C-alpha cells in the first residue's frame, strides 16, 4: 500500500485544489449578470435560437467524433511498441507495420467516402 501513497496524495491534492477553486470562485467572483452573459456562446457569432427540447445535432457531428476517437486510440497501441522495441526486434517491427498499414487503409477508406468533409 505504501507504493500507492504518493499517487493517492497527489489525487487528493488535485481534487482538493479543483474543489477549492470552484468554491472560492463562487464566493469571490463578480455577480453582474446580464443577457449577454447568460446567453450561450457560439464561437463569436450570434447564437441561434434553440427549441425547448434542446434540438438535434446532425449525424455527421457524431460520425466525425467517433472517427476521431478511433484514430486517436490507435496511438495507445503505439506506446507499448515504442517502449519494448528492442525486445521485440523484427517481429515487433513487422507487426507494427501491419497495424499501421491497416489503420492507413481504414483512413483512406473514410477519406474516400467523404467521412472527413465538414460540408
N, C-alpha and C positions, 0 to 999 in steps of 0.2 A: 504494500500500500504506500510505502514511503516514496516509491518511484513516481507515483501519480500526484504526490503532494504539490510540486511546483505547477503542474497543469491545473489542478483544482484551484490553487491560489490565484493563478492568472485568470482563470474563468470567473472566479468570484470578483476579482478586481475589475475585470472588463464589464461584468454585469452591474456591479455597484456604480461604476462610472457612467454607464448608459442610463441607469435609473436616476442617478443624481442629476445628470444633465437634463433629462426630460422634466423632472420635478422642479428644479431650480429655474428653468426657462419659463415654466408656467407661472411662477411667482414673480420673477423679475422682468419678464418681457413686457413690451408696451401692449396696451389693451385698447388700441384705437381701431375699431372695426368699421369698415365701410363696404360699399357694394363691390368695389373692385377687389378688395382683399378677400372677401368671402366667395367670389366667383372662381370657377375653375380656370386653370392656366393651361393654354394650349400652344406652347412654343411661340409666344409673342403675337399670335393672331387673335382676333375676336372669337370667343367661344361660341360654338353653335348650340342652339337650344336642344336639350335632350328630352326625350319622353319621360314620363313619370316613372315607368318601369326600368329605366336605365338604357334602353336602346340595345341594338345588336351590333357586334363587331363583324366585319367581313371575314369570311373563312380564310382568305388569303393571309390575314394577320396571324392566325393560329398556325397555318402551314409554315410560314416563314419562321415563327418562333420554334416550332418542332424541328425544322431543318437546322436552325442554329444550335439547338441542344444536341442533336445527333452529331454534327460535325465538331462541336465543342467537346463532346465526351470522348471522341477519338483521341484527343490529346492525352487523356488519362491513361490510355493504353501505351502511349509512347514513354511515359516515365519509367516503368519497370524495365523496359528495354534499354533505356539510356543508362540506368543505374547498373545493370548487370550485363552490359555489352561485352565486357572482357570475358565473362564466364560462359556466355552462350556462343561466342565466336561466329563461325559461318552459319550454323543453324539459326541463330538469332537474327542474323542479317537477312537470310533468305525468308524467314517467317515475317519479318517486318516489311520487307519489300512486297511480299504478297499482300499483307494487310494494307499498306499504303496504296497499292495498285487497286485493291478492291474499293477502298474509300474514294479514290480518284475516279473510278468508273461510276460509282454512285453520284459523285459530284457532277460529272459530265452529263449523266442522265438527267439530273434535276435541272441543270443549266439548260440543256437542250429542250426540255419540256416546258421551260419558262417559269420554273419554280422560284427563281431568284429575281424576277421582274416585279417591280412595285406597282406597275400600271394596272 
